[in-house]
Amino acid sequence: MPYNEILANRVAEKLMHLPDVEEKEMFGGLIFMVDQKMCIGVMKDKVMLRLAPESLVALENIDGWEQMMMSNTVMNGYILVSQDVLNRNEELDFWIKLALEFNPLAKASKKNKTKQ
């Protein structure tokens, strides 16, 4: 199982009220694009969140999260939250709210345009 489907379903349920959410399988997990921007994902048994890099200082005293790494490189503005701290809906709501608050400020990735 590349990602925890139960956790992915919980995240999807929290986002279903939003008008522009798209699910994409990428990076070995399930990514939720909000307003065409990567916002939240489920990677194995962790939730990936895209946050303002400067907001991470305020989270230093909260357990259960880590900086996302890819090939020994810190992914600035992306964190992983362990499933262990997401047992209650209130906990999941807290983290999702942080990602959704940053989403309007996040830059959309450049789309590949193919020549015809």
Salt bridges, closest charged atoms under 4 A:
GLU66 OE2 - LYS46 NZ 2.40
GLU90 OE1 - ARG88 NE 3.31
GLU91 OE2 - ARG88 NH1 3.93
ASP93 OD1 - LYS14 NZ 2.87
GLU101 OE2 - LYS97 NZ 3.52
